Amino acid sequence: MRMKSFYALMGGLLLMACGGGSGAKDALQDYMDAMQNKDYEAFVDGMNFKEEPTDDQKKVFAAMIAEKAKEKEDVKEYKVLRDSVLVEDSLAVVFYEVIYNDGKTDTEKQRMVKKDGKWLMEVGK
């Protein structure tokens, strides 16, 4: 599955998490939309860092994500399908579909955690 390796690489590079939105599904869709729209700074703004990065560090992370995203330009759309709450109001798994320009699709899943009232997408675990 193409996107799994992308996220594993992002996780390895960044060693952190990301997310946002009101519910786990909404959060994931918001950040997938940001990725698709090449709004990498918005994507990074939702990231859950162990230690809050500086604005300059956030710009570096956005540039790293942009560079990796260039390798995945065959993605037409990300579509969130459903979520599964594992722990009420704190942990969920969201399933989404990656739709490629050639019509092929992959179904992926993303762990989400809720921190300070905001759903965040775990990337590096």
C-alpha positions in Angstrom: 0.0 0.0 0.0 1.6 3.2 -1.2 0.4 5.6 1.5 1.5 3.4 4.4 5.1 3.7 3.3 4.7 7.5 2.9 3.3 7.9 6.4 5.9 5.5 7.9 8.6 7.7 6.3 7.0 10.9 7.5 6.8 9.3 11.0 10.4 8.3 10.9 11.5 11.7 9.7 9.3 13.7 12.0 8.9 11.4 15.0 5.7 13.2 15.9 2.0 13.3 15.3 -0.6 15.5 13.6 -4.3 16.1 13.3 -7.1 18.6 14.0 -10.9 19.2 13.6 -14.0 18.5 15.8 -14.3 14.7 15.6 -11.7 12.1 14.7 -13.2 11.7 11.2 -13.5 15.4 10.6 -10.0 16.0 11.9 -8.5 13.5 9.5 -10.5 14.8 6.5 -9.3 18.4 7.3 -5.7 17.4 7.4 -6.0 15.1 4.3 -7.6 18.1 2.5 -4.7 20.3 3.6 -2.2 17.7 2.2 -4.1 17.4 -1.1 -4.3 21.2 -1.4 -0.6 21.5 -0.7 -1.2 23.5 2.4 1.6 21.9 4.3 1.8 24.6 6.9 -1.8 24.0 7.9 -1.0 20.3 8.0 2.0 21.0 10.3 0.0 23.5 12.5 -2.2 20.5 13.6 0.7 18.3 14.5 1.1 17.0 18.0 4.7 17.6 19.0 6.2 16.3 22.3 7.8 19.7 22.6 6.2 22.7 20.8 8.4 23.6 17.9 9.4 27.1 16.9 7.8 28.7 13.8 11.1 28.1 11.9 11.0 24.4 12.9 7.4 24.2 11.7 8.5 25.7 8.3 11.2 23.1 8.0 8.7 20.3 8.7 6.3 21.7 6.1 9.1 21.8 3.6 10.0 18.1 4.4 6.4 17.1 3.9 6.1 19.0 0.7 9.2 17.3 -0.7 7.8 13.8 0.2 4.4 14.7 -1.2 6.0 15.4 -4.6 6.7 11.7 -4.8 3.0 11.0 -4.4 1.5 13.3 -7.0 -0.5 10.4 -8.4 -3.1 10.9 -5.6 -6.3 12.3 -6.8 -8.3 12.4 -3.5 -8.4 11.3 0.1 -11.8 10.2 1.3 -12.5 9.4 5.0 -14.8 6.4 5.3 -15.5 5.7 8.9 -14.0 5.7 12.4 -13.9 3.2 15.2 -13.7 4.7 18.8 -11.4 2.6 20.9 -11.5 4.6 24.0 -14.4 7.1 24.5 -13.3 10.6 23.6 -9.6 9.9 23.5 -8.6 7.3 21.0 -10.0 6.3 17.6 -9.0 4.6 14.4 -10.2 6.3 11.2 -10.4 4.4 7.9 -9.8 6.4 4.7 -9.5 5.7 1.0 -6.7 7.0 -1.2 -7.9 7.4 -4.7 -5.3 7.6 -7.4 -5.4 9.3 -10.8 -5.5 6.0 -12.5 -8.6 5.0 -10.7 -6.9 2.5 -8.3 -7.7 2.8 -4.6 -6.1 1.8 -1.3 -7.9 1.7 2.1 -5.8 2.9 4.9 -6.3 3.5 8.6 -5.0 6.2 10.9 -4.8 6.2 14.7 -6.2 9.4 16.3 -5.7 10.7 19.8 -7.5 13.6 21.5 -5.3 16.1 23.3 -6.4 19.3 24.8 -9.8 19.0 23.1 -8.3 18.5 19.6 -8.1 15.2 17.6 -4.5 14.6 16.5 -3.3 12.1 14.0 -0.5 9.8 15.2 2.1 9.3 12.5 5.2 7.8 14.0 3.8 4.8 15.9 
